[in-house]
Amino acid sequence: YFLSVDSLTPHPALLRFPRARSRGGIGVAFAAYSATGGSGADSSDANPYEVLGVNPLEGFDTVKAAYTKKRRDADRRGDEAEAAQLEKAYDKIMMSQLSKRKKGEIYGSFKVSKDIKYADKQPIIPWGPRFAKSEVKDIRINLAISAVFTAWIFVSRSAEYKPLQFLAFVFFYRIFQKLKAFEPAPSPTVTEEGEDEGRMLRMGKRMIRALALVFGAIAFASLGYTGVLNVAESAAGFVPEFLYNNQELFVTVSSALMLHVLASYYR
């Protein structure tokens, strides 16, 4: 068959092409191919666990860590297609876990992750600490730091609050790094100069949050010490000399304990 362009233009909707037809030994076939190279495969059908490179029986923390690592690598290379695919796979697994949580099902051989179990429950204080257990290695490091500064204040007893100051600085850094590790990889907004304009804002939020957690723990320890003094004076009519003369010791030790718990089990 020979079709002219003019004959096609006025009524393109009336055209009908047979799948295959032959006459005089000449065959004509028409095939449609997808924009992805003719395979017809939909990227949304990809196994999300294969995309992230994790086992379906592993806990959600492993899934989250794999997504964060691969997403940062994709953002660093500027591979937007891979970043979108990773985000779609992560969202699919998260929605699956949310569905399992509502049905009371378990996740493989593990219970549903706390990150998913309480994903739809907002804390009473938006900026308050949220449960996020660190790795065993980090928990031991935090415990060692608290032990060192506790030993320092026990030996010196009075050091012009230097142990408390250094304790606050060290745990500020520890909590700041933990917040960075638990923060999901965002889609960076790049300026004309090629800089990520949201980077400083995210860093500022992490700094403020880390400072709030550290100094909040120290303030709570100080107020608690003052409260104990008031209760002792009200109950006995006097304050024990040991309690009264060791304010720095009690505040530093209490702060070290609370900061260890915050850095190890919360964010």
Secondary structure, 3 states (H helix, E strand, C coil): CCCCHHHHCCCHHHCCCCCEEEECCEEEECCCCCCCCCCCCCHHHCCHHHHHCCCCCCCHHHHHHHHHHHHHHHHHHCCHHHHHHHHHHHHHHHHHHHHHHHHCCCECCECCCHHHHCCCCCCCCCCCCCECCCCHHHHHHHHHHHHHHHHHHHHHCCCCCHHHHHHHHHHHHHHHHHHHHHCCCCCCCECCCCCECCHHHHHHHHHHHHHHHHHHHHHHHHHHHHHHHHHHHHHHCCCCHHHHCCHHHHHHHHHHHHHHHHHHHEC
